[in-house]
Amino acid sequence: MKAFISLTAFLTILFFLDPTVLYANDSTASTWDKDKTWDNFTGFSWRNDVRPFVEVGYGYITPDRKNFEGDFQKTGSGDIRLGYSRVKAFRDYVVDLDEHFAFGNRISTDLGKKLDEPGHLTAEIIRFGFGNRLGYGYEFNNVRILPYSEMTFSLAKMTTERPQNLSPLDINILERYERAYRWSHGVSGGIRFELFESVSLLA
């Protein structure tokens, strides 16, 4: 868990820092220039159409895999994403969405209601990585509707509690996934509803 937190924090720093912008301190300046912006002082270069964001998600899922004969218990899923978002005008009421983020995710029965399902496999998955979200949507006054597609790359590690009735095929599959971090990628899509540029809901 400590490694998970540390690596997630490291990825977050990489996404927020802008290496092309350096703050130069003029040694000859004797007074503070009141016209200097906060961006220049901190070394960050946020354009007017770029803003940082924090996103928290929670839900229920049932892990599955092709050719796996056993059944998984339904589990809870919680994740947090930190990154920056850019929404700019494209044409008339159409806007262009571009987001980059680092994320951490945990899938576990500890995050959901524990069900008594004899013979079902219990799994815990920890993931961390980075991703990009793109899309075009519509803006009406203070409301935006943004269909999007999303791609992520992550490191994931799975541990399980196995029932005694697992088949040899299932055991062989689990042995390939457990006890090691593995690279994975994901592609998904959805719709984002945004209000006043500060509150949004993803579906």
HUHU-V857971 format. One record per pair of residues at least 4 apart in sequence whose ideal C-beta (glycine too) atoms are under 6 Angstrom apart, sorted by the first residue. I is the first residue (numbers start at 1). J is the second residue. D is the distance in whole Angstrom. If there is no record, write none. Layout:
i->I j->J d->D
i->I j->J d->D
This chain:
i->4 j->126 d->6
i->4 j->128 d->6
i->7 j->128 d->6
i->8 j->104 d->4
i->8 j->128 d->5
i->11 j->102 d->4
i->11 j->130 d->6
i->12 j->82 d->5
i->12 j->102 d->4
i->13 j->17 d->6
i->15 j->83 d->5
i->15 j->100 d->6
i->15 j->102 d->5
i->18 j->45 d->5
i->21 j->45 d->4
i->23 j->43 d->4
i->36 j->40 d->5
i->39 j->44 d->5
i->39 j->45 d->6
i->39 j->46 d->6
i->46 j->50 d->5
i->49 j->86 d->5
i->49 j->88 d->5
i->50 j->84 d->6
i->50 j->86 d->5
i->51 j->85 d->6
i->52 j->84 d->5
i->53 j->85 d->5
i->54 j->82 d->6
i->55 j->81 d->4
i->56 j->80 d->5
i->57 j->79 d->5
i->58 j->78 d->5
i->59 j->77 d->5
i->60 j->74 d->6
i->60 j->76 d->6
i->60 j->112 d->6
i->61 j->77 d->5
i->62 j->72 d->6
i->62 j->74 d->5
i->63 j->72 d->4
i->63 j->123 d->5
i->68 j->170 d->6
i->68 j->173 d->6
i->69 j->167 d->5
i->69 j->170 d->6
i->70 j->121 d->5
i->70 j->166 d->6
i->70 j->170 d->5
i->71 j->120 d->5
i->72 j->121 d->5
i->72 j->123 d->6
i->73 j->109 d->6
i->73 j->117 d->5
i->73 j->120 d->4
i->73 j->122 d->5
i->75 j->107 d->5
i->75 j->108 d->6
i->75 j->109 d->5
i->75 j->112 d->6
i->76 j->111 d->3
i->76 j->112 d->3
i->77 j->107 d->5
i->78 j->106 d->6
i->78 j->111 d->5
i->79 j->103 d->6
i->79 j->105 d->4
i->80 j->104 d->6
i->81 j->101 d->5
i->81 j->103 d->4
i->82 j->102 d->6
i->83 j->100 d->5
i->83 j->101 d->3
i->85 j->99 d->5
i->86 j->98 d->5
i->87 j->95 d->5
i->87 j->97 d->5
i->88 j->96 d->5
i->89 j->95 d->6
i->90 j->94 d->5
i->90 j->95 d->6
i->90 j->96 d->4
i->93 j->138 d->5
i->93 j->139 d->6
i->94 j->136 d->6
i->95 j->137 d->6
i->95 j->139 d->5
i->96 j->136 d->6
i->97 j->135 d->4
i->97 j->146 d->5
i->97 j->148 d->6
i->98 j->134 d->6
i->99 j->133 d->4
i->100 j->132 d->6
i->101 j->131 d->6
i->102 j->130 d->5
i->104 j->128 d->5
i->105 j->127 d->4
i->106 j->126 d->6
i->107 j->125 d->4
i->108 j->124 d->4
i->109 j->114 d->6
i->109 j->122 d->6
i->119 j->163 d->5
i->119 j->165 d->6
i->121 j->160 d->6
i->122 j->161 d->4
i->123 j->158 d->6
i->123 j->160 d->5
i->124 j->159 d->5
i->125 j->156 d->6
i->125 j->158 d->5
i->126 j->157 d->5
i->127 j->154 d->5
i->127 j->156 d->4
i->129 j->152 d->6
i->129 j->153 d->5
i->129 j->154 d->3
i->131 j->152 d->4
i->132 j->151 d->6
i->133 j->148 d->5
i->133 j->150 d->5
i->134 j->149 d->6
i->135 j->146 d->5
i->135 j->147 d->5
i->135 j->148 d->3
i->137 j->144 d->6
i->137 j->145 d->5
i->137 j->146 d->3
i->137 j->147 d->6
i->138 j->145 d->5
i->139 j->144 d->5
i->142 j->196 d->5
i->143 j->195 d->6
i->144 j->194 d->4
i->146 j->192 d->4
i->147 j->191 d->5
i->148 j->192 d->6
i->149 j->189 d->5
i->150 j->188 d->5
i->151 j->187 d->5
i->152 j->186 d->5
i->153 j->185 d->5
i->154 j->184 d->6
i->155 j->181 d->5
i->156 j->182 d->6
i->156 j->184 d->5
i->157 j->181 d->5
i->158 j->177 d->5
i->158 j->178 d->6
i->160 j->174 d->6
i->162 j->166 d->5
i->166 j->170 d->5
i->166 j->171 d->5
i->174 j->178 d->6
i->190 j->202 d->6
i->190 j->203 d->6
i->191 j->203 d->5
i->192 j->200 d->6
i->192 j->202 d->5
i->193 j->201 d->5
i->194 j->200 d->4
i->195 j->199 d->5
